[in-house]
Amino acid sequence: MIGKKIHWRQIHHHWEIYLFVIPALTALGLLVYYPAASGIYHSFYRWNAADIAEPVGFANYKDLLFSEEFWRSFRNAFLLGLWNVIKMIPPIFVAVAIHRCRSDRMQFFYRAMFVIPMVIPPLVIALIWRSFFFEATSGYLNLFVDALSLRPFLHFLSPLFGWGDVFIEPGNPAWLGDPRLIFTACVIWGFPFVGSLAVLTHLAKLQGISKDVYEAGNIDGVNWWTKFTRIELPLITGSIYIMLVFAIIGTITDAGIIFALAGMEGGPGGRVDVPALFMIRKAFIDQRMGYACAVGIILMLVTMSLQKTSALFNDWKTYNVEDRRRIRRRLVFAAVLINLIAPATMLWGQTDTAFYHILFTEPAQTVAGWFRAWQAGTPLIGAVRDEPLTLLLTWLGGWQNGYAFRFPQILHVVSIVMAVASVPYPALWKGWIHTDRPAGRGKRATEAESERCIGDERVRRAILREESAGYRALRRTGEIAIRACKHGYIWFVLLFALLPLYLMLIVSLKTNTQFYQAPATVTAPFHWENWGEAWRIITPTLANSVFIAVSSSLVTLFFALCAAYYFARLRVPLSSFFWNAILILMMLPMIANLIPMFRLLSQLNMLNTLTALILVGAAQGQVFAIFMLRNFVQDVPGDLYESAEIDGAGHFRQMWMIVLPLSGPILGTVGVMHFMTAWNEFMLPLIVMRDHARLPVMVQLLRMAGEYIKLWGPLMAGYAMASVPIIVLFIFSMKLFVRGMTEGAIKG
């Protein structure tokens, strides 16, 4: 149902519908838009959020854009994002293998088993890896390397990954303490081939394939690989592309896992420092709040650009020819403009000359240099093209050796990428490859007759081959082997996905002596007192997390459902403006508002309160919840609303009697997803909360990993207690979650 359009002269009959959107807009305006505006304002100040507020113009941006430390953090985030992209390939094959299981019960079993590792808090997994796998003396990773005698092989790969002689030196490698290994540790934590969320997402997409498509493929004699490349992969390409883009964006804007593994400094020498961690360090350690706000603004611009670019490429097939040409022309113009501005920014960073003067004089000098080269006999296209291409190759070579790009070099690279992206390569290939002249009429008839005869002969041979007993036996053997490989691969990935949970449970029943004697096996006697000790330590924080997550979820669902009714029920004046304002927030990384948010909570006297975490969590969850619920409310039949209006029901009664009863499943899905997000959050509480009695459980686990690191049993029991509630919640609501993903996949 599309809402009926209401004009200004009719608005007095529906004025109460604006009351539905006021709570959501108030929360978003106060806790999202205001911090963003405050961050933009204070980025032009030398500001410490206390007694210093001196306007400095663009000085923060100038220092930031030419800071090697900042661009090195972007380099680290980009490389980690690329590795995260590679780590998302195996889950695709796992989802396909599960989808091809003939038994519906096996599919349900595998789906349920992959839910369990998916809902274990990422912080818990990171802390388990830090405690068990990366530990230098008795860590599982070093034991695994020594058991399989992999040190010579790893030393052979050292020149490729920059490990040096770490694997031939005496002693065990310190994965998180050695600057040569810490980047590798941040890549392999959690196992690269385990991605439960990606498995379930791709599986939900694959469920939309009709069985008739597979039957038609079987009639045509396609094999298992052709089914994947021609049927299954095209269907999930859109979700794969979006997940890949958001994997890179998440790496740039997230600092939690790197902080848990490597600390606030980003490991020794800042080898795994990322922009979000760089921003937090500048704000709360160096007390350069204005500088940190500038970092947040750049993060916001980079994230919004990546999301806009991803949307452009994802929707490229929907554009007509004229729109594509217009976009290509804009890319070429922007590439030329950026390539002209880059030298000006380089001079701006090295001299005190006014930027506007350099901005106009340097491009003119660049164009004049190209014209002189053209007069000397060099082709103009070559003069414009070869300079940035040579610089790109030089910078890529230096980048692999740890050299950090500066801002002008980033501009050059961006201009080259934009120029390359503007070329219609498929059209060129079509023109270059398909150059055969059309054949004559007689020749085409002869070729058609020849192809028909060849096809008939192939069909006859295929029928004879199918009737052969040996071929049928060979085919059955091949099907059994493929089925065994399929289930073996699923169990291989699943066992590794469940390994952290297994280690967490068995170690929680051991003493330190039992752990060092047999770290990975079940040993008696069982020490249940470890759970009692862990319960005593984390009980207050566990109650805090339950209260925060439940309260935040209820507030989010109430505000979001009311706003969704406003956007879906009628098209009233200002509704399009409000909707576009909310869509912009979907591209805004919340980490960029962290510094102004901290200042706002301080001004409201809400620091160190649970109310702050509830309100901020509810405001940040509004955007996704409104987007999901609006699509559902739009699907409510319009006849129900018309019948209610005939009976004299207003908007509040329609909301109570129609929308709320029908929204149970989608409210459960959105509520569970927001509950998980609120439960796993720990960066904001780590900064905002100071009273240990009010800390959520995730922050308490981070403290336990340092304070009680020698008591393995209570430590692992605490990790299990923090994971069990959300696992139980998700298991009971799994049908709602899978239904929501499946409906979204079918609609998409």
N, C-alpha and C positions, 0 to 999 in steps of 0.2 A: 504494500500500500504506500503510495506517495502522498504526503500531506497536502491538504488543500491550501491554496494560496489565499492569504488574508491581507486585504489592503488597509491602509491607515484609517479610512473612514469606517471600517468594520471592526477595528481593534477593540472598541469599548465593549463588544460582546464577548471577547476572549482575553480581557486584560489579565485575568488570574493565571493564565498559562506562563506569564513571565516569572511568577513566583517559583516555578519549578526549576528554573535555571539560575536563580540568584544565589543559592548556597554554593553551587559548584563554581560559578564565576567569582564569587567572593574568595573562596579558598584558593583558586588558581591565581587570582590577581594579587592576593596578599603573600602567598607562599611560593609562587613561581615567577610571575611577571615582575613583581616589585624587586625581588632579589636580582633578577636579570638586569633590570634597569639600573639598580644600584651598582651592580658590577661594572656595567658600561661606564657609569658616571665616575666611579672611584678608580677606574683603570687609568684615568688621566691625572691622578694625584699620587704624590708620595705620602702614603697613608699607612698607619699602623693600627687603625681601629680604636685608638685611644686618644692621644694628645697631639698627634702629628697629622695634618691634612694640608699639604702644600701642593698647589696645582703645578704640574710639570709638563702639561701638554702631551706630546707624543713620545716623551722620553722613555717611558716604560716599554712601549712597543718597539722603539728604536733599539734599546738595550736587549730586548727579548729576541727580536728578529735576527740579531747578529750574535746571539749567544750560542757558542758551540755546545754547551751543556744541554740547552733546551732542544736543539736539533738532534743531538745524539739520543735524547730520550725518544724523540719521534722515530729515529732510525730503529731503536730497539723495539718500539711498539709496532712498527711496520713489519719487521722481521718476525716478531712473535705472531702477528696477525697472519702472515703468510704460512707459518707453520701450523697455525690453527686451521687454516684452509686445507692444508694437506691432511690434517688429522680428521677431517670430515669426510674423506673419501671412503674408508672402510664401512662406516655406518650405512652408506647407500647399499652396498652389497648385502649387509645383514638384513636390511629391510626387504630387499628383493627375495632373499632366501626364505624369510619368514612368510612373505606373501605367497610364495610358490608351494608352501606346505599344503598337502591335500586335505589334511584333517583340520577342521575348524577348531577342535579342542586343542590341538598343538599350537595353532596360531594364537588362541587365547592364552595358553600357558606361557608361551614365549613373550607375548605382550605384557602379561602380568609380571613376569620375572624381570623384564627390562625396566619396569616402573620403579622397582625398589632401588637400584643404584642411581636412577635419575633424581629421586627426591632426597637422597642423602645430601645434606648441606655441603656446598663446595668447600667451605672453610674447613669442615671436618676432614674431607678427603685431602686437602692440602696439608693439614696438620699431621695426618697419619703418614703421608709421604715424608714430611720433614722429620718425623720422629723415627719411623721404621726404615724407609728405603734409603734416604740420603744420609743417615747417620754414618760417620766415618769408620768407627771401630767394628761394629757388628751389624751394619745396615744390610738389608736384603739385597740391595743393588750391588754392593761390593761382593757379597757372598755369591750372587748369581754370576757375576763376571769371573770370579776365581773358580767356581765350580765348572764352568764351561771353558775355562782357559781362553777367554776372549781378549786378554790384554794385548797380545801381539797383533790381533786383527784391529783392535781399536787404535793402537799406535800407528798402524798402517793408514788409518783414516784421519789421523791427527792433522796432516797438512790441509785437508779439506775443511775441517771444522775449527782449526786453530787451537787444538788441545796441547800442542807442544809435546813435551816428554812426560806428561803427567802419569801415563800408564806404564812407564818403564822405571819410574822413580821408586825407591823403596817406600814401603808403607801403603796404606789404603788411600785412595783419592778422597778428598773432602769436597763433595759435590756442591755444597752451598757455601763453602769457605774459600774455594779456589776460584780466582777470577777467570780462569780458563775453562771452567766447567759449569759455572753457575747459569750461564745462558742455556746450555744443554739441559740442565736440571729443570729450568722453568719451561722447557719445551716438552719433556717427556713425562712430567708429573701427571698422574691420573691415567697413564697409559694412552698413547696416541690413537689407538684403534678402538677406543671405547667412547661412544657418544649416544647415550640412551635417549636423550631428547631428540636428537636427529633421527634415530631409528624409528621412534614412534611417530614423528612428524612425516617422514617419508612413507611409512607404512599406512598412515591415514590417507595420504594422497593416492597410494597404489590401490586402495580399496575402491576407488572410483572407476577402475577399469572393468568393463563388462566382460563376462565370460565368453560372449560371442566373439570378441576380438581374439582371444586365445584359441578358440575353436577354428576360426578362420586361418590363423597362423599355423595350426597343426595340419590343416588340410593342405596348405601350401608347402608343408615340409620344412618349416623354419626350425633352427636349432635353438638351444638355450641362450646362446650369445646374441643371436639375431632378435630374439624376443626382448632381450634387455635393451639393445641399441635402438630398435625400431618401435617398440611398444611402450616399455616401462620408462626408460630414460627421458624421452620427450615429455612425458606427463609430469615428471617431478623436476624438470629443468628450472621452472620458475621458482619453486621453493628452494632448490639448491642455490640458485643465484642470489636470492635474497639472504639466505643464511650465510653465504660466503661474505657478502658485503657487511652484514651486521657482525660477523666474527671479527673483521678488521676494525670496525667502529667500536665494538666492545673492548677490544684490546687497547685502543687508544684512550678510551674514556674510563677504563676500570683500573683501580689501583689496589683492590683488596687482596687478590691472590699473590701479587708480587710483594706486597707488604708482609703477608703471612709467611712467605717463603724466604724473602731476602732482606726484610727490614725496611725502615724508613729511608735509608740511603740508597736503596736499590742494589744491594749486594756490594762486594768489595770493588772499589773503584767506580761505582755506579754502572756496572756492566749491564744490568737489567732495569735501569731506571726508565720509567715511562712518564708521559706528560702529566697525567693526573697526580702521580706521586710527587713529581717535581713541583707542581702547584701547591700541594699540601705542605711540602717541606719549606717552600719559600714563605708561606703564610704563617705557619705556626712555630717554626724554628727560627727563621731569619727575621720574622716580624715585618715582612714586606707585603702587606695586604694589597696595596695598589698594584704592585708588580704581579701578585698572584691573580688578581682580577683580570689583568691583561692576558695572562695565560688562559684563564677560563674563557675569555672572549674568543681567543684564537681556537681553542678546542671546540667552541660552539660553531664557529665558522667552518672549520674543517669537517666537523661531523655533518652539518647541514649540507655542505657541498657534496660529500660522499653519498648521502642519502638522496639528494636531488639527482646526482649522476646515475645512481643505481636505478632510480625510478625512470629516468630517461631511457636507459638501455633496456630495462625490463618492458617498457611500453613501446619500444621502437617499432614493433610490427604493426601496432595500431595506427601509426601515423601514415598519412597519405604522402604522395611523392613531393608535393609542394612544401609540406611541413618539414620533410626530411631535408630538402634543399635549403630551406630557411635556417634550420639548425646547423647544417654544415657551414653555411656562410658566416653565421655568428661565431662558430668555433674558429674558423680561419681568421676572422677579424680579431677575436680575443687573443689568439696565439701570436699574431703580429704585434698587437698592442703590448702584451706581456713581455715579449722578446725585446721590445724597445725600452720598456720601463726597467728591466732587470739591471742594465748598466747604471742607470740613474740611482737605483737603490743601493748599489755597491758603493758609488761615490758618496751617497748620503751617509752611509755607515762609516766611512773613513775620513770625511772632512766635516767642517762646520758650515758648509755652504747651505743656503736655504734650499729646502727640498723642492719647492715649486720652481726655482731657477734651474736646478739640475733636471727636473722633470721635463722641461721644455727644450733645454739646450742639448742634453745628451742624446735624445732620440734623433735630433737633427744631425748631430755629428755622426751617429751610426748610419743613418741613411746616406749621408754624404760619402762615408767610407765605402758603402756598397756601390754607389754610383761611380766612384773613382776606380774601383776594382773592375766594374763593367767596362769603363772606358779603356782600361789596360788590356782588355781581351778576355777577362774572366766572365763566364755567363752569369747574369744577374741571379738566376735561380740558384746556381751553385754557390754564389757568395752569400746569399741569405740562408741556404740550407746547411752548408758545410760547417760553418762556425758553431752553431748550437749542437750539431751532430758530433763534432770532434770533442766539444766540451762534455757532452753526455757520456761518451765512451771513457774519457779521462776520469770523470767523477765516479762512474760505476766501478772502475778499477780501484780507485782510492777508497770507495765506500766499503768494498769487501775487506779492506785492510783496517777498517775501524775509523776511517775519516768521516767526519760529520759534515753534512751539507750546510752551507750558509743560505740565507734567505734569497739572495740573487740567483744562486745556482738552482734553488728550488723553483724559482720563477721560470728559468730557462727550461728545466725539465718539464714543468707543467705545460709550457707553450709547445714543446715538441710533441707531447702526448696528445694535446688538443688538435694540433695540426694533422697528426697521423690518424686520429679518430674521425676527422672530417672527410677522409677519402672514402668514396663508396667502393670498397674493395670487391664485394661480390659482383657488382656491375662490371668492373674491370676484368675480373676473371672470366666472366661470361663472354665478354667481348674478345678476350685473348684466346680462350680455349676452344670455344665453339666457332670455328672459322671455316668449317666445311661448307661448300656451296650446295644448294639444294639439288638433289639428284633428279634425273628426268623421270617422266611418268612410267616408261617401260622398265627402267631400272628399279624404281620403287616397287613395282608389282612383282618383279623377279625376286627382290629381297624379301618381300612379305611372304611369298610362296615358299621360299627357302626356309625362312624362320618357322613357318607353320609345320613344314615337314620335320624340321629338327625338333620342334616341340612335341609332335606326336611320337617321335622315336624316344624321346626322353620319358614321356608318360608310360610307354610300353615297357621300357627298361625298369622304371620305378615299380610298376605293378609286378613284374617278374621277381624283382628283388624283394618286395614285401612278401611274396608267397614262399620265398625260400626259408626253410627251417633254420638253417645256419644263421641267416640274417636276423630272424626273429629272436633267436637265442642270444646273439651278439647285442642286439638292441636292448633286450631285457637286462643283460649284464651291465650295459652302459647306463641304463636308467637307475639300476641299483647303486652303481658306483657314484653317480651324480647325486643321488639322494643321500648316500652316506656322507659324501663331502659337504653337502649342504647342511645337514644337521651337525656334522663335526665342526664346521666353521662357526655356526651359531653358538654351540656350546663352548667353543674356544673363546670367543669374545665375551660370552655371558659369564664364564668362570672368572675371567680377568676383571670384569665389571663388578662382580660380587666379592672379589678378593679383599678390598678394604673393609667391607662389612664383616667378613669372616675373621680377619685379623683383629678387628676391633672387639668382637665378641669373645674369642678364645683368650686373648691377652687380658681382657677384663677380669678373668677368673684366675690369674696367675700372680705369684709373687715375683719380685725382681730376679730371684735365683732361678725359678722355673723359666722365666722369660729368656735369660741368657743361656740356659742349658738347651732349651727347645723352643725357639721363638715362633715357629710356624706350625706346631702340632699341639693337639689337645693332651694335656698332662693332668694327672690327679695328684693330690686332692684339689678340689675346686674351692676357691676362696671367695665365697659370696659376700664376705665383709667388705670387699672392694667396692661393691655397689652401694653398700651402706655409707661408706666414707664419701663416695662421689655424690650420693644423694644429699649428704649434709653440706657439701661444698656448693652445689649448684642449685639447690632447691629454691632459694630466693630469686635467683636470676631466671630459673625456668618459669617460675610464676610470673615474673615481669614480662618475659617474652610471650607467654600465653595471653596475658592481658593486653599487651601492645598489639599483637597480631590480630586478636579477635576484635578489639575496639576499632583498629584501623580498617579492618575488612568491613565491619558493619557501617562505619561512616562512609567509606568509599562506595559501597553498594547503594546506600540510601541516596547520596548526592548524585551518583552516576545514573541511577534509574530515573530519577526525577528529570535530570538534564536530557537523558535519552528520550523521554516522553516529549519534552519540549521540542527537540530537534526533529523527531519523527512524526509527531501528531499533526502539526500544522506548519505552514511556511509563513510565519508572521514577519513583520518588519524587524530588521536587525538580526534575524536568525542566521542568515548567510554570513554576516560579519562575525558573529560569535563562533560559528562553526569553523571558519577559516582561522580564527585566532586559536582555537583548540588544535586544529591540524598542525599549525606551526609548532606547537609544543611537542608533537610527536618526533620532531627532528632536533629538539633541544636536549642535549645531554645534561642530566641533573647534576652531575659532578661539577659542571661549570658554574653552578650557583652555590656551591658549598661555602665559599668564603662570605659572600653577602648574606647567605642564610644564617650562618653563625652569628654575624653582626646583628641581624634582625631579631633572632631569638634572644640575644643579649639585651637589646633595647626593650623587648617585651618581658624581661625577667623570667624567661622560660628555659634558660639553660639549666641542665641537671634535673629536668622534670620529664616524667613519662608522657605528659600532655604534648610536649614538643615533638616527641617521636611519633605519637599517634597522628597529630595534625599534619606534620610534614609527610609522613607515609601516605595518609589519605589523599593529600593534595597531589602528590606525585603519581599516585595510582589512578587519578581521575581520568586522565587522557585515554589510556587503554580501555578502561572500563566503559567510558561513554561511547567510544568507538564500537566496542563489541555489542553493547546493549542497544544502541541505536539501530543497528542492522536487524536485531531481533524484533524490536518494537515495530519496525516498518513492515514486518511480515505478518503482523496481526491483521486479520480480515477487517476491512473497513465497515462491513455490515454490522459488526458488533458495536462499533462506535456510533453508527447512525441509529441503531436500536436504542442505545443508551440515551442519546440526545432526544429522541422522541419521547422517552419516558421522563425527560426533564433532568437527567443526570449531568452535572457539571464536570469539569476536568478532574477535580479531586476525586469525585466518586467513580469516574471512568478509570482513573489510575488505580483505585482501591479494588474495584469489582472486576476489572477486565485485565489490565496489564499485569498487576502483581500476581494473581493466581496463575497466569500463563507463563510467567518468567521464572518459575522455579528452577528448571534445569540450567538455563543460562546463568542465573544468579549463583547457582552452586558452582558452576565451572569458573566464573570470574572470581568468586569469593575464594575458592581453593587456590587459584593462581596468585591472588594478591596475598593470601595468608602465607604462602611459601616465600614470596618476595619479602614480606615484612619479617618473617622468621629468620631468614638468612642475612638480613642487613646487619652490617657491623661497622662500616666506616663512619657513618654519621653518628651512631651512639658512641663510638670510640672518641670522637672529637667533642661531642656535646655533653656527654655524661661524665661526672667526676665522682659522685657518691657510689661506692662499691655496692651498696645495698640496692641500688636502682639500676644496675647494669643488666642488659639482656644477656641471654645465655651464650650467644656467640662471642661477645667480648670476654665473658668469664672463661670460656674455653681457651681463648688466646692467652689469657693470664695464666691459666693452669698449665699450659704448655711450657711456660717459663718457670713458674714457681714450683711445680710438682713434676718436673720432667723425670726425676729418678723413680717416682712411684708409678710404674707402668700400669698396674692394675686399676687403681682409682682413675687414672687419666683416661684410659680407654673406656671405663664404665661411664665416665662423664660424657665422652663423645657419643656413646650409644644412647644415653638418656636424652641427649639433645637431638638425636636422629629419629628415635622410635616414634615420638608423637606425630611428626610430619609424615613418616612412612605409613603409619596406621591411618591417618586422615586421608592420604592419597589413595590407599588401597580401597577404602570404603567409597571414595568418590571417583574411582577410576572410570566407571561407565560414563559419568558426566563429562569427564575430561576427554575421553576418546570420542564421545558423541560430538562435543564441541569442535574438536579438530577435524572430524570426518565431515561435519556439515560445512565447515569453512573450506575444506578441500573441494567438496562438490560444488559449492557456490563459486569458488575461485576458478 
